[in-house]
Amino acid sequence: MSASLPARGLPPRAPITVAIGGLGTVGLVVARALDAGIAGLVLVAVSARDEVKARRNMAGFKNPVPVVPLGRLADLADVVVECAPPELFPEIARPAIEQGRLFVPLSVTTLLDHMDLVERAKLTGARIMVPTGALLGLDAVRAVAEGTVHSVTMVTRKPPKSLRSAKFVVERGIDLDALKEPVKLYEGMVREAAALFPANVNIAVALGLAGIGVDRTRYEIWADPGVERNTHAVKVDSDSTRFEMTIANIPTKENPATGRNTALSVIALLRRLTAPMVVGS
């Protein structure tokens, strides 16, 4: 009769602390998920442009956390999630990188203007983890990028109302409400699209960063009155495989430009930080 081996007693790990910069369409959903409970993680602080509204939201939480200035988030947490308007990006990002935090940016287009943060992170020990957002298949794109990729093309079709406030549309005075048929607003490389649509093409930038870069990834964006969902189609051709992917995201009521899946992808990323098993590369 063999004796069973005694179980090793391991000391419990302290929870990973999380702070959220921006408590809008995405940030509030992520904050509520953390408040409801994600194993090994704890929400410790939030920041928002409308502090009064943010404190009102906190009052409904099981475990309310302080509403602090953007620059203080990195002082309080191991992980800093950026869900704020693009112009506030540096106030959240730079302290997080300087203090060696795990930084999770949603304003990926703005990250292109601050790529020095990647080099700085090598020195401070910080990490930048870009969530999948409203796209799919970034794991497959990362995999083929280990070999030779011949081309990556992405075509986005959005309901006109989700593009009304786009910089490109506003500056050119385009009346999207009058559209009766699809109109191609842009065709070219992702980097140029990021400058023209800074708040609308985050997932195209994420695709470029995951694969062959924003200067080689081709992109089209259409205002299409015939679609009700933000739809993205990706084609990849490489020396190892060819594949096509399409996703149609349901827009949020608060912000039609943002799909519901965006917040869920951030929650999924956070869960991976402490999960005993992770599926997908």
C-alpha positions as CSV (number, residue, x, y, z in Angstrom):
1,M,0.0,0.0,0.0
2,S,1.7,3.2,-1.1
3,A,1.5,6.4,0.9
4,S,0.2,9.5,-0.9
5,L,2.6,12.4,-1.1
6,P,1.8,15.4,1.1
7,A,0.5,18.4,-0.6
8,R,2.8,21.4,-0.6
9,G,1.6,24.4,1.2
10,L,2.2,27.5,-0.8
11,P,1.7,30.9,0.7
12,P,-1.3,32.8,-0.8
13,R,-0.3,35.4,-3.4
14,A,-1.4,39.0,-2.8
15,P,-4.0,40.1,-5.3
16,I,-3.0,42.2,-8.3
17,T,-4.2,45.7,-7.9
18,V,-5.9,47.4,-10.8
19,A,-6.7,51.1,-11.5
20,I,-8.8,52.4,-14.4
21,G,-8.4,55.7,-16.2
22,G,-11.7,56.7,-17.7
23,L,-15.1,55.6,-16.4
24,G,-17.1,55.8,-19.6
25,T,-18.5,53.2,-22.0
26,V,-15.7,50.7,-21.5
27,G,-14.1,51.7,-18.2
28,L,-17.3,51.4,-16.2
29,V,-18.1,47.9,-17.5
30,V,-14.6,46.8,-16.6
31,A,-14.8,48.4,-13.1
32,R,-18.1,46.7,-12.4
33,A,-16.7,43.3,-13.4
34,L,-13.8,43.8,-11.0
35,D,-16.1,44.9,-8.3
36,A,-18.2,41.8,-8.9
37,G,-15.1,39.7,-8.5
38,I,-12.3,38.4,-10.7
39,A,-10.0,35.9,-9.0
40,G,-6.7,37.4,-7.9
41,L,-7.5,40.9,-8.9
42,V,-8.8,43.9,-6.9
43,L,-9.9,47.3,-8.1
44,V,-8.2,50.0,-6.1
45,A,-8.8,53.3,-7.9
46,V,-10.5,55.0,-10.8
47,S,-10.2,58.3,-12.5
48,A,-12.7,60.2,-14.7
49,R,-13.2,63.6,-16.3
50,D,-16.6,63.9,-14.6
51,E,-15.6,63.2,-11.0
52,V,-19.1,63.9,-9.7
53,K,-20.6,61.3,-11.9
54,A,-17.8,58.8,-11.2
55,R,-18.4,59.1,-7.4
56,R,-22.1,58.6,-8.0
57,N,-21.2,55.4,-9.9
58,M,-18.9,54.3,-7.1
59,A,-21.8,54.6,-4.6
60,G,-23.5,51.7,-6.3
61,F,-20.4,49.4,-6.0
62,K,-20.1,46.7,-3.4
63,N,-16.6,47.9,-2.7
64,P,-16.3,51.6,-3.7
65,V,-12.8,52.9,-4.5
66,P,-11.5,56.4,-4.6
67,V,-11.8,58.7,-7.6
68,V,-8.3,60.1,-8.1
69,P,-6.4,62.3,-10.6
70,L,-5.1,60.5,-13.7
71,G,-1.5,60.9,-12.6
72,R,-2.0,59.1,-9.4
73,L,-3.3,55.8,-10.8
74,A,0.2,54.4,-11.3
75,D,1.0,55.2,-7.6
76,L,-1.8,53.0,-6.4
77,A,-2.0,49.9,-8.7
78,D,0.1,47.2,-10.4
79,V,-2.1,47.4,-13.5
80,V,-3.3,50.6,-15.1
81,V,-6.1,50.3,-17.7
82,E,-6.5,53.4,-20.0
83,C,-10.1,53.9,-21.2
84,A,-10.0,57.7,-21.5
85,P,-10.3,60.2,-24.4
86,P,-7.2,60.1,-26.6
87,E,-6.0,63.6,-25.4
88,L,-5.6,62.2,-21.9
89,F,-3.5,59.3,-22.9
90,P,-0.1,60.7,-21.9
91,E,-1.3,61.6,-18.4
92,I,-2.2,57.9,-17.8
93,A,0.5,56.2,-19.8
94,R,3.7,57.9,-18.8
95,P,3.4,57.5,-15.0
96,A,2.5,53.9,-15.6
97,I,5.5,53.2,-17.7
98,E,7.9,55.2,-15.5
99,Q,6.8,53.2,-12.4
100,G,7.1,49.8,-14.1
101,R,3.4,49.0,-14.2
102,L,1.5,46.7,-16.5
103,F,-0.2,49.2,-18.9
104,V,-3.4,48.3,-20.8
105,P,-4.2,50.9,-23.4
106,L,-7.5,51.2,-25.3
107,S,-6.4,54.3,-27.2
108,V,-4.1,52.2,-29.4
109,T,-4.2,54.8,-32.2
110,T,-2.7,57.4,-29.8
111,L,0.0,54.9,-28.7
112,L,1.4,55.3,-32.2
113,D,2.4,58.8,-31.3
114,H,4.1,57.7,-28.2
115,M,6.1,54.6,-29.2
116,D,9.0,55.9,-27.2
117,L,7.1,54.4,-24.3
118,V,8.0,50.9,-25.6
119,E,11.7,51.7,-25.4
120,R,11.2,53.3,-22.0
121,A,9.4,50.2,-20.7
122,K,12.5,48.1,-21.5
123,L,14.3,50.2,-18.9
124,T,11.7,50.5,-16.2
125,G,10.3,46.9,-16.4
126,A,6.9,48.1,-17.5
127,R,4.8,46.1,-19.9
128,I,2.3,47.3,-22.5
129,M,-0.5,44.8,-23.2
130,V,-2.9,45.9,-25.9
131,P,-6.3,44.1,-25.6
132,T,-7.9,42.5,-28.7
133,G,-10.8,45.0,-28.5
134,A,-13.5,44.5,-31.1
135,L,-11.4,42.4,-33.4
136,L,-10.7,38.7,-33.6
137,G,-7.8,36.4,-34.5
138,L,-4.9,38.5,-33.3
139,D,-3.3,35.3,-31.9
140,A,-3.3,33.9,-35.5
141,V,-1.9,37.1,-36.9
142,R,0.9,37.1,-34.2
143,A,1.7,33.4,-35.1
144,V,2.0,34.0,-38.9
145,A,4.2,37.1,-38.2
146,E,6.8,34.7,-36.9
147,G,7.2,33.6,-40.5
148,T,6.8,35.6,-43.7
149,V,3.6,37.5,-44.2
150,H,2.8,38.6,-47.8
151,S,-0.2,40.8,-47.0
152,V,-2.7,41.9,-44.4
153,T,-5.9,43.7,-45.4
154,M,-8.7,44.9,-43.3
155,V,-12.1,46.4,-44.4
156,T,-14.3,48.1,-41.9
157,R,-18.0,48.9,-42.5
158,K,-19.8,51.0,-39.9
159,P,-23.3,52.5,-39.6
160,P,-23.0,56.2,-40.6
161,K,-24.0,57.4,-37.1
162,S,-21.0,55.8,-35.6
163,L,-18.7,57.9,-37.7
164,R,-20.4,61.3,-37.4
165,S,-17.8,62.6,-34.9
166,A,-14.8,61.2,-36.8
167,K,-12.1,63.8,-37.4
168,F,-12.0,63.0,-41.1
169,V,-15.8,63.4,-41.4
170,V,-16.1,66.6,-39.3
171,E,-13.2,68.4,-41.0
172,R,-14.6,67.7,-44.5
173,G,-18.2,68.5,-43.6
174,I,-19.5,65.1,-44.8
175,D,-23.2,64.6,-44.2
176,L,-23.4,60.9,-43.3
177,D,-27.1,61.1,-42.4
178,A,-28.0,61.7,-46.0
179,L,-26.3,58.5,-47.3
180,K,-28.4,56.1,-49.3
181,E,-25.6,53.7,-50.2
182,P,-22.2,52.7,-48.9
183,V,-19.4,55.3,-49.2
184,K,-15.7,54.5,-48.9
185,L,-14.2,57.1,-46.7
186,Y,-10.6,55.9,-46.8
187,E,-8.3,53.4,-48.5
188,G,-4.6,53.1,-47.8
189,M,-2.2,52.1,-45.0
190,V,-3.2,51.9,-41.3
191,R,-0.8,54.6,-40.2
192,E,-2.4,57.3,-42.3
193,A,-5.9,56.1,-41.3
194,A,-4.9,56.5,-37.7
195,A,-4.1,60.2,-38.3
196,L,-7.4,60.8,-40.1
197,F,-9.6,58.7,-37.8
198,P,-7.8,58.9,-34.4
199,A,-10.8,57.7,-32.3
200,N,-12.2,55.2,-34.8
201,V,-9.5,52.8,-36.0
202,N,-8.0,51.5,-32.8
203,I,-8.5,47.9,-33.9
204,A,-6.8,48.5,-37.2
205,V,-3.8,49.8,-35.4
206,A,-3.9,46.7,-33.1
207,L,-3.9,44.5,-36.2
208,G,-0.9,46.3,-37.6
209,L,1.0,46.1,-34.4
210,A,0.3,42.3,-34.1
211,G,1.3,41.6,-37.6
212,I,3.5,43.3,-40.2
213,G,3.2,46.9,-38.9
214,V,1.0,49.9,-39.5
215,D,2.9,50.9,-42.6
216,R,2.3,47.6,-44.5
217,T,-1.2,46.8,-43.3
218,R,-3.8,48.0,-45.8
219,Y,-7.1,49.4,-44.6
220,E,-10.5,50.5,-45.9
221,I,-13.2,52.2,-43.9
222,W,-16.8,52.6,-45.2
223,A,-19.9,54.4,-43.9
224,D,-22.6,51.9,-44.8
225,P,-26.3,52.6,-44.1
226,G,-27.0,48.9,-44.9
227,V,-25.2,47.6,-41.7
228,E,-26.4,47.9,-38.1
229,R,-23.2,46.5,-36.6
230,N,-19.5,47.6,-36.7
231,T,-18.2,45.0,-39.2
232,H,-14.6,44.2,-39.8
233,A,-13.2,41.7,-42.4
234,V,-9.5,40.7,-42.4
235,K,-7.6,38.8,-45.0
236,V,-4.1,37.5,-44.3
237,D,-1.7,35.8,-46.8
238,S,1.5,34.3,-45.5
239,D,4.1,31.5,-46.1
240,S,2.4,29.3,-43.6
241,T,-1.3,29.9,-44.2
242,R,-4.1,32.0,-45.7
243,F,-7.1,33.0,-43.7
244,E,-10.1,35.3,-43.7
245,M,-12.0,36.6,-40.6
246,T,-15.1,38.6,-40.2
247,I,-16.7,40.0,-37.0
248,A,-19.8,42.1,-36.6
249,N,-19.9,43.9,-33.2
250,I,-23.1,45.2,-31.6
251,P,-22.5,48.9,-30.9
252,T,-23.0,50.2,-27.4
253,K,-25.9,52.5,-26.8
254,E,-23.7,55.1,-25.1
255,N,-21.2,55.3,-27.9
256,P,-22.1,53.8,-31.3
257,A,-18.4,53.9,-32.4
258,T,-17.6,51.3,-29.6
259,G,-18.6,47.7,-29.8
260,R,-19.9,45.9,-26.7
261,N,-17.1,43.4,-27.1
262,T,-14.4,46.0,-26.4
263,A,-15.0,46.0,-22.7
264,L,-15.3,42.3,-22.6
265,S,-11.9,41.9,-24.2
266,V,-10.3,44.0,-21.5
267,I,-12.0,41.8,-18.8
268,A,-10.7,38.7,-20.6
269,L,-7.2,40.1,-20.7
270,L,-7.3,40.8,-17.0
271,R,-8.5,37.3,-16.2
272,R,-5.5,35.9,-18.0
273,L,-3.2,37.6,-15.5
274,T,-4.1,35.2,-12.7
275,A,-5.8,32.3,-14.5
276,P,-4.2,28.8,-13.7
277,M,-4.7,27.9,-17.4
278,V,-4.6,30.1,-20.4
279,V,-5.8,29.0,-23.9
280,G,-4.4,30.8,-26.9
281,S,-1.0,32.2,-27.7
